[in-house]
Amino acid sequence: MPQSYPNSVQRLHALFDACWERELAENPLQATYIGDPRFNAFWPDLHPAALVKAEQANRAALRELESLMQTGLPEAEKLNAQLFKHELLARLDVAPFQPWAWAMSAREGPQSLNEVAEFMPLDTAADFDIWLQRLRALPAYLAQYAKLLSDAAQSGRTQPRILMARVLPQLDLQVVDVPEQSPFYTAFRHMPPRIEAAEVARLRAAACQLIGEQIVPAYRQFRRFFAELYLPACRETVGIWDSPDGAAYYANRIGFHTTTLLDAEQIHQIGLTEVARIHGEMKAVMDRLNFSGSKTEFFEHLRNDPKFYYKSEQELFAAYVLTAKKIEPELPKLFGKLPRTPYGVRAIPATSAPNTTAAYYSGPSDDGKRAGYYYVNLYRPEMRPIYEIEVLTVHEAVPGHHLQIALAQEQQNLPKFRRFAGYNAYLEGWALYAEKLGFELGLYQDPYSHFGQLTYDMWRAVRLVVDTGLHAKRWTRDQAIDYFRANAPKTEVDIVNEVDRYIGWPGQALSYKIGQLRVLAMRARAEAGLAEKFDLRAYHDMLLDDGALPLDLLDRKVDDWIAEQLRQST
């Protein structure tokens, strides 16, 4: 090995570490989410100077990285360097579009900051004091956020008005007359019994005073700004095309979320092809059920027949838990290595439940003190179909997001930026591929549950058509909702929430189906190339053992694995 390698490797990993530390300091909420408690008392700095400083730091890091890559690195470090360069370039490429302008959506933003407590360690009185310290800084953060939105509005970079109108009721939940009714008081309502009664009383009194004297007035002021200044400035149209450099920004987001060179028209056509294919599979299940009506009539039957819905939140939650536990013993059939980190099931907080999706996953903390969580939406259980529970669980919990993300975080040999990498086409492509693994896990025995799996596959195919329709083909919101309703038997509340999600988060919805199709093609290639030598457990372990990767690098990894398996068998 050349003598330069050890020094180059040390410098490379020092660069990784320095950038990781800087990014956690820049985004204390991300630090909290991954379980680094050092920044739990802070909020991000949204001042324009801070944003410029972060961009300059990324440019300096890229220059240093490129210098190191030119001096030569051992093979074992080339992938690390390549992936780090990919991340830095992605940040720099999007910066001119001012992505912070669209950071707020109907699903997340200042209106739901109380939910940060879901990720905070709140086990001791000292933990609660840190949460109070963070809350004392919240009014200043809200003021910065208002300035950010004001600047965005002046530049013409706003979310659609119809989307932002959904935020007002969420802000209203924060403007309470009694501090104990505030969503920020929730964490103080049920405190750990290990905390002494006197400390509990002190902390609750401090929370009430802080909420009443600072938090609620700050939210009242933010709501006034939002309703009187920002909302009227928001655009009437829903596609990102109607923004400064909107078409170029959408192209950037397509590349970022899919890690491919596909353009909007190509993705739209892939979506149409997938929609047609899945309709054929849906028809086969309808025939199996001896349903004689049309597809539209069957969809309405699923949406309106009470037998497909639980009547209470408690029944619905119990069904999610039972399904998750039913899947776990089957996992060794498909995987040789499973994560050590556990996961639990939680209800989505009431502040965001009416405006968010059916479920989502929240990863475990890096310090091992917080499990992963499968968050399920219990809002209006009469709109949450029973036949979707199995497919939703394999996507969000196991073998979907929890299995993949927990395994990645447990790879202590990888730099942290790779253990927590967020390539959406990989993350969501894997989770959508995992939905199909439900058949191999013994799920979908009931034909309606099988139809639920097809519903979710169709849902992601529809996304390709609708997202590109909205942001490239200038569809209206009603067009998108109508197309969704005609092609997928999702309930009305899910359809509207989903379309509004695509409006507020251009390109992200493309990652699922694009990623899934590539992962399915990789498996087909491996099965064909290895024939009877193909080992599914070993194949899955290989797909997951390096954490998330861009799709082109994952393709290369699969091809290398196939070649190695063939060499070993000769």
C-alpha positions in Angstrom: 0.0 0.0 0.0 1.4 3.4 -0.9 2.5 5.5 2.1 0.1 8.2 1.2 -2.9 6.0 1.9 -3.0 6.0 5.7 -2.7 9.8 5.8 -5.3 10.2 3.1 -7.7 7.9 4.8 -7.2 9.7 8.1 -7.9 13.1 6.4 -10.9 11.7 4.6 -12.5 10.4 7.8 -11.6 13.6 9.6 -13.5 15.4 6.9 -16.5 13.1 7.2 -16.5 13.7 11.0 -16.1 17.5 10.8 -18.9 17.8 8.3 -21.2 15.5 10.4 -20.6 17.6 13.5 -21.2 20.8 11.6 -24.5 19.5 10.1 -25.8 18.4 13.5 -25.0 21.9 14.9 -26.8 23.5 11.9 -29.8 21.3 12.3 -30.4 20.5 16.0 -33.8 18.8 15.1 -31.9 16.2 13.0 -29.5 15.7 15.9 -32.4 15.1 18.2 -34.0 12.7 15.7 -30.9 10.5 15.4 -30.4 10.5 19.1 -27.5 12.9 19.7 -28.6 14.8 22.8 -26.0 17.6 22.6 -28.2 20.0 20.7 -31.5 19.2 22.4 -31.9 22.7 23.8 -31.7 24.4 20.4 -33.6 25.1 17.2 -32.0 25.6 13.7 -30.7 29.0 12.8 -32.8 30.2 9.9 -31.1 33.6 9.5 -30.0 34.2 5.9 -26.4 34.5 7.0 -26.5 31.0 8.5 -27.8 29.6 5.2 -25.0 31.3 3.3 -22.4 30.0 5.8 -23.7 26.4 5.4 -23.4 26.6 1.6 -19.9 28.0 1.8 -18.9 25.2 4.2 -20.2 22.6 1.8 -18.2 24.2 -1.1 -15.1 24.1 1.1 -15.7 20.5 2.0 -16.1 19.5 -1.7 -12.8 21.2 -2.6 -11.0 19.3 0.2 -12.7 16.0 -0.8 -11.8 16.4 -4.5 -8.2 17.1 -3.5 -8.1 13.9 -1.4 -9.6 11.9 -4.3 -6.9 13.1 -6.6 -4.1 12.1 -4.3 -5.4 8.5 -4.3 -7.4 6.4 -1.9 -7.5 2.7 -1.3 -10.3 0.7 -2.9 -12.1 0.3 0.4 -12.5 4.1 0.7 -13.4 5.0 -2.8 -17.1 4.2 -2.3 -17.2 6.4 0.8 -15.6 9.3 -1.0 -17.9 8.8 -4.0 -21.0 8.8 -1.9 -19.9 11.8 0.1 -19.3 13.7 -3.1 -22.7 12.8 -4.2 -24.2 14.3 -1.1 -22.2 17.5 -1.2 -23.1 18.0 -4.9 -26.8 17.4 -4.2 -26.8 20.1 -1.5 -24.9 22.6 -3.7 -27.0 21.9 -6.8 -30.3 22.6 -5.0 -29.1 25.7 -3.1 -29.8 28.2 -6.0 -33.4 27.2 -5.9 -33.8 28.3 -2.3 -35.4 25.0 -1.1 -36.0 26.5 2.3 -38.8 28.5 0.8 -41.0 25.4 0.5 -39.9 23.8 3.8 -43.3 24.3 5.3 -46.2 22.1 4.2 -49.6 21.0 5.4 -47.9 18.0 7.0 -45.0 19.6 8.9 -43.7 23.0 9.9 -44.0 25.4 12.9 -47.6 24.2 13.4 -46.5 20.8 14.8 -43.3 21.6 16.6 -44.7 20.1 19.8 -44.1 16.7 18.1 -40.4 17.2 18.6 -41.0 15.9 22.1 -41.7 12.5 20.5 -37.9 12.2 19.9 -36.6 13.8 23.0 -35.3 11.7 25.8 -37.8 12.6 28.6 -36.8 10.2 31.4 -35.4 12.5 34.1 -36.1 15.9 35.5 -32.9 17.1 33.8 -34.4 15.9 30.4 -37.5 17.9 31.0 -35.4 21.0 31.9 -33.7 20.7 28.6 -37.1 20.5 26.8 -38.1 23.6 28.7 -34.9 25.3 27.6 -35.7 24.5 24.0 -39.2 25.8 24.4 -37.9 29.1 25.8 -36.0 29.6 22.5 -39.1 28.7 20.4 -40.6 32.3 20.1 -37.3 33.5 18.5 -37.4 30.4 16.1 -41.0 31.2 15.1 -40.0 34.8 14.4 -37.1 33.6 12.2 -39.5 31.2 10.4 -41.9 34.1 9.7 -39.1 36.1 8.3 -38.1 33.2 6.1 -41.6 32.8 4.8 -41.9 36.5 4.2 -38.7 36.5 2.1 -39.9 33.5 0.2 -43.2 35.3 -0.6 -41.4 38.4 -1.8 -39.4 36.2 -4.3 -42.5 34.4 -5.5 -41.5 31.1 -3.9 -44.6 30.0 -1.9 -46.6 27.0 -1.4 -50.1 27.0 -3.0 -52.8 28.8 -1.0 -55.1 25.8 -1.0 -52.4 23.8 0.7 -51.4 26.5 3.3 -55.1 27.0 4.2 -54.9 23.6 5.8 -52.3 24.9 8.2 -54.6 27.5 9.9 -56.6 24.9 11.9 -53.3 23.3 13.0 -52.1 26.7 14.2 -55.4 27.2 16.0 -54.6 24.2 18.1 -51.5 26.0 19.4 -53.4 29.2 20.4 -55.1 27.9 23.6 -56.6 29.8 26.6 -55.5 27.3 29.2 -51.8 26.2 29.1 -52.7 22.6 30.1 -54.6 22.4 26.8 -51.5 23.2 24.7 -50.0 20.4 22.6 -46.7 21.4 24.2 -48.0 20.4 27.6 -48.6 16.8 26.5 -45.2 15.7 27.5 -45.7 17.0 31.0 -49.1 15.3 31.4 -47.7 11.7 32.0 -44.3 12.0 33.4 -42.1 9.0 34.5 -42.9 7.8 38.0 -39.2 7.8 38.9 -39.3 11.6 39.0 -40.0 12.9 42.5 -43.4 14.5 43.1 -41.9 17.9 44.0 -39.9 17.9 40.7 -43.0 17.0 38.8 -44.9 19.9 40.3 -42.0 22.3 39.6 -41.7 21.2 36.0 -45.4 21.4 35.3 -45.6 24.8 36.9 -42.7 26.0 34.7 -44.3 24.5 31.6 -47.6 26.2 32.3 -46.0 29.6 32.9 -43.8 29.2 29.8 -46.7 28.1 27.6 -49.0 30.8 28.8 -46.5 33.7 28.8 -44.3 32.9 25.8 -45.4 30.0 23.6 -49.0 30.9 23.1 -48.3 34.6 22.5 -45.6 33.6 19.9 -48.0 31.3 18.1 -50.7 34.0 18.2 -48.3 36.4 16.5 -47.2 33.8 14.0 -50.7 32.8 13.2 -51.6 36.5 12.6 -48.6 36.8 10.2 -49.5 33.6 8.5 -53.2 34.5 8.0 -52.8 38.1 7.1 -49.5 38.3 5.1 -48.2 34.9 4.0 -51.4 33.2 3.0 -52.7 36.0 0.8 -49.3 36.0 -1.0 -49.4 32.3 -1.7 -50.0 31.2 -5.3 -53.3 30.1 -6.7 -51.7 27.3 -8.8 -50.6 24.0 -7.4 -47.7 22.9 -9.6 -44.1 23.9 -8.8 -43.8 25.0 -12.5 -45.5 28.3 -11.5 -42.5 29.4 -9.4 -39.2 31.1 -10.3 -37.1 28.4 -12.1 -39.9 25.9 -11.3 -39.3 23.6 -14.2 -35.5 23.4 -13.4 -36.2 22.9 -9.7 -38.6 20.0 -10.5 -35.9 18.4 -12.7 -33.5 18.8 -9.8 -35.9 17.1 -7.4 -36.6 14.2 -9.8 -32.9 13.5 -10.0 -32.5 13.8 -6.3 -35.4 11.6 -5.2 -35.0 8.9 -7.9 -31.1 9.0 -8.3 -31.7 8.4 -12.0 -31.5 10.5 -15.2 -35.2 10.0 -16.0 -37.2 13.1 -16.9 -40.8 13.9 -16.1 -42.2 12.6 -19.4 -40.4 9.3 -19.1 -41.6 8.8 -15.5 -45.2 9.8 -16.5 -45.2 7.1 -19.1 -43.8 4.5 -16.7 -46.6 5.4 -14.4 -49.3 4.9 -17.1 -47.8 1.5 -18.0 -47.8 0.4 -14.4 -51.4 1.6 -13.8 -52.6 -0.5 -16.7 -50.7 -3.5 -15.6 -51.9 -3.4 -12.0 -55.5 -2.9 -13.2 -55.2 -6.4 -14.8 -54.1 -7.9 -11.5 -57.0 -6.2 -9.7 -59.4 -7.6 -12.2 -58.1 -11.1 -11.5 -58.8 -10.6 -7.7 -62.3 -9.2 -8.5 -63.0 -12.4 -10.5 -61.8 -14.5 -7.6 -64.3 -12.8 -5.4 -67.0 -13.3 -8.1 -67.7 -9.6 -8.2 -69.8 -8.9 -11.3 -69.8 -5.1 -11.3 -67.4 -2.6 -12.7 -64.0 -1.6 -11.3 -65.6 1.7 -10.1 -68.4 -0.1 -8.4 -65.9 -2.4 -6.6 -63.9 0.6 -5.5 -67.1 2.2 -4.1 -67.9 -1.1 -2.4 -64.6 -1.1 -0.6 -64.9 2.5 0.4 -68.4 2.3 1.7 -69.0 -1.2 3.2 -68.7 -0.9 7.0 -67.3 -4.4 7.2 -64.0 -3.1 5.9 -63.5 -0.7 8.8 -63.1 -0.7 12.5 -65.4 1.5 14.6 -62.9 2.6 17.2 -59.3 3.9 17.3 -58.6 1.1 19.9 -59.7 -1.7 17.6 -57.7 -0.2 14.7 -54.5 0.2 16.8 -54.8 -3.3 18.2 -55.0 -4.7 14.6 -51.8 -2.9 13.6 -49.9 -4.3 16.6 -51.2 -7.8 16.0 -50.2 -7.7 12.4 -46.7 -6.5 13.2 -46.2 -9.3 15.7 -47.5 -11.9 13.3 -44.9 -11.0 10.7 -41.8 -11.0 12.9 -41.4 -14.8 13.3 -41.5 -15.3 9.5 -38.6 -13.0 8.8 -35.8 -15.6 9.1 -37.3 -17.3 6.0 -36.1 -14.3 3.9 -33.2 -12.8 5.9 -30.0 -14.2 7.4 -29.3 -11.1 9.4 -32.0 -9.2 11.3 -31.6 -5.9 13.3 -31.0 -6.0 17.0 -32.9 -2.8 17.5 -36.5 -3.2 18.4 -39.5 -1.2 17.1 -42.9 -0.3 18.6 -46.2 0.9 17.3 -47.5 4.4 18.1 -50.4 6.6 17.2 -49.6 9.6 15.0 -50.1 12.7 17.2 -53.4 14.5 16.9 -51.8 17.8 15.8 -50.8 16.3 12.4 -53.0 13.2 12.0 -55.8 14.9 10.0 -53.3 16.1 7.4 -50.9 13.3 7.1 -50.7 9.8 5.6 -52.0 6.5 6.8 -48.7 5.7 8.6 -45.0 6.5 8.7 -41.8 5.2 10.2 -39.5 6.9 12.7 -36.0 5.5 13.0 -34.3 4.5 16.3 -31.8 6.8 18.0 -28.1 6.2 17.5 -27.5 5.9 21.2 -29.8 2.9 21.5 -32.1 4.6 24.0 -35.1 5.0 21.6 -36.5 2.2 19.5 -37.8 2.6 16.0 -41.5 3.4 15.8 -44.2 2.5 13.3 -46.6 5.5 13.6 -50.2 4.7 12.5 -53.0 7.1 11.8 -56.0 6.6 14.0 -57.8 9.7 12.9 -61.3 8.7 11.6 -60.9 4.9 11.8 -64.0 4.6 9.7 -61.8 5.7 6.8 -58.8 3.3 7.5 -59.5 0.0 5.6 -58.8 -3.3 7.4 -57.6 -4.9 4.1 -54.7 -2.4 4.0 -53.3 -3.2 7.4 -51.0 -6.1 6.3 -49.4 -4.2 3.3 -49.0 -1.0 5.3 -47.2 -2.9 8.1 -44.7 -4.7 5.9 -43.9 -1.3 4.3 -43.4 0.8 7.4 -42.2 -1.8 9.9 -40.8 -5.1 8.8 -39.4 -6.2 6.4 -39.7 -2.6 5.2 -38.4 0.6 6.8 -37.5 -0.7 10.2 -35.5 -3.7 9.1 -33.6 -1.7 6.5 -33.0 1.5 8.5 -32.1 -0.3 11.8 -29.7 -2.6 10.0 -28.0 0.4 8.3 -27.6 2.3 11.6 -26.1 -0.8 13.2 -23.3 -0.9 10.6 -20.6 0.6 12.9 -17.9 0.1 10.3 -19.6 2.8 8.0 -19.1 6.5 8.4 -22.1 8.1 10.1 -23.2 9.9 6.9 -23.7 6.5 5.3 -25.4 4.9 8.3 -28.0 7.6 8.2 -28.1 8.1 4.4 -31.4 9.0 2.9 -31.5 8.0 -0.8 -35.2 7.9 -1.3 -35.2 5.6 -4.3 -33.4 3.0 -2.2 -35.3 3.6 1.1 -38.8 3.7 -0.5 -38.0 1.3 -3.3 -37.0 -1.3 -0.7 -40.1 -0.7 1.4 -42.3 -1.0 -1.7 -40.4 -4.2 -2.7 -41.0 -5.4 0.8 -44.7 -5.2 0.2 -44.4 -7.9 -2.4 -42.4 -10.0 0.0 -45.6 -10.2 2.0 -46.6 -13.1 -0.2 -43.4 -15.0 0.7 -44.1 -14.2 4.4 -47.6 -15.9 4.2 -49.6 -12.6 4.1 -52.4 -11.6 1.8 -54.2 -15.0 2.1 -57.6 -13.2 2.2 -58.4 -11.9 -1.3 -59.4 -8.5 0.1 -55.9 -8.3 1.8 -54.4 -9.3 -1.6 -56.4 -6.5 -3.1 -55.0 -4.2 -0.5 -51.5 -5.1 -1.6 -52.5 -4.2 -5.2 -54.1 -1.0 -4.0 -50.8 0.1 -2.5 -48.9 -0.9 -5.6 -51.4 1.1 -7.7 -51.2 4.0 -5.3 -47.5 4.3 -6.0 -48.0 3.9 -9.8 -50.6 6.6 -9.6 -48.0 8.8 -7.9 -45.8 8.7 -11.0 -48.7 10.0 -13.1 -50.0 12.5 -10.6 -46.7 14.0 -9.4 -45.5 14.6 -12.9 -49.0 15.7 -14.0 -49.1 18.4 -11.3 -45.5 19.7 -11.6 -44.7 19.2 -15.3 -48.0 18.9 -17.1 -49.8 21.7 -15.2 -52.6 19.5 -13.9 -55.0 21.1 -11.4 -55.5 19.7 -7.9 -59.0 18.4 -8.9 -57.5 16.7 -12.0 -55.0 14.9 -9.7 -57.7 13.9 -7.2 -60.0 12.6 -9.9 -57.3 10.5 -11.5 -56.3 9.1 -8.2 -59.9 8.3 -7.3 -60.6 6.6 -10.6 -57.6 4.3 -10.4 -57.0 3.4 -6.8 -59.6 2.5 -4.2 -58.1 4.6 -1.5 -60.5 6.4 0.8 -61.3 10.1 0.1 -59.4 11.4 3.1 -56.3 9.5 2.0 -56.6 10.6 -1.6 -56.8 14.3 -0.7 -54.0 14.1 1.9 -51.8 12.3 -0.6 -52.4 14.7 -3.5 -51.7 17.6 -1.2 -48.5 15.9 -0.1 -47.3 15.6 -3.7 -48.2 19.3 -4.2 -46.1 20.4 -1.3 -43.2 18.0 -1.8 -42.4 17.8 -5.5 -40.7 14.7 -6.7 -40.5 12.7 -3.5 -43.4 10.5 -4.4 -41.6 9.4 -7.5 -39.0 7.5 -5.5 -41.2 4.6 -4.4 -42.2 3.0 -7.7 -39.0 3.9 -9.6 -37.0 2.3 -6.8 -39.2 -0.7 -6.5 -39.0 -1.4 -10.3 -35.2 -1.3 -10.2 -35.0 -3.5 -7.1 -37.4 -6.1 -8.7 -35.3 -6.0 -11.9 -32.1 -6.6 -9.9 -33.6 -9.6 -8.2 -34.9 -11.0 -11.5 -31.4 -10.6 -12.9 -29.8 -12.4 -9.9 -32.3 -15.3 -10.1 -31.7 -15.7 -13.8 -28.0 -15.4 -13.6 -27.6 -17.8 -10.6 -30.5 -20.2 -11.3 -30.5 -22.9 -8.6 -27.5 -21.3 -6.9 -29.6 -18.2 -6.0 -29.9 -17.9 -2.2 -32.7 -15.3 -1.4 -31.6 -14.9 2.2 -28.0 -14.1 1.2 -29.3 -11.9 -1.6 -31.3 -9.8 0.8 -28.5 -9.6 3.3 -26.2 -8.3 0.5 -28.8 -5.6 -0.6 -28.9 -4.3 3.0 -25.4 -4.6 4.3 -24.1 -1.2 3.0 -27.0 1.0 3.9 -28.8 3.1 1.4 -27.2 3.7 -2.0 -28.0 5.5 -5.2 -29.6 3.1 -7.7 -26.8 3.0 -10.2 -24.3 2.0 -7.4 -26.8 -0.6 -6.1 -27.1 -2.0 -9.6 -23.3 -2.3 -9.8 -23.2 -4.0 -6.4 -25.8 -6.6 -7.4 -23.8 -7.4 -10.6 -20.6 -7.7 -8.6 -22.4 -10.1 -6.2 -23.7 -12.2 -9.0 -20.3 -12.5 -10.5 -18.8 -13.4 -7.1 -21.4 -16.1 -6.5 -20.7 -17.6 -9.9 -16.9 -17.6 -9.2 -17.4 -19.3 -5.8 -19.6 -22.0 -7.4 -17.1 -23.0 -10.1 
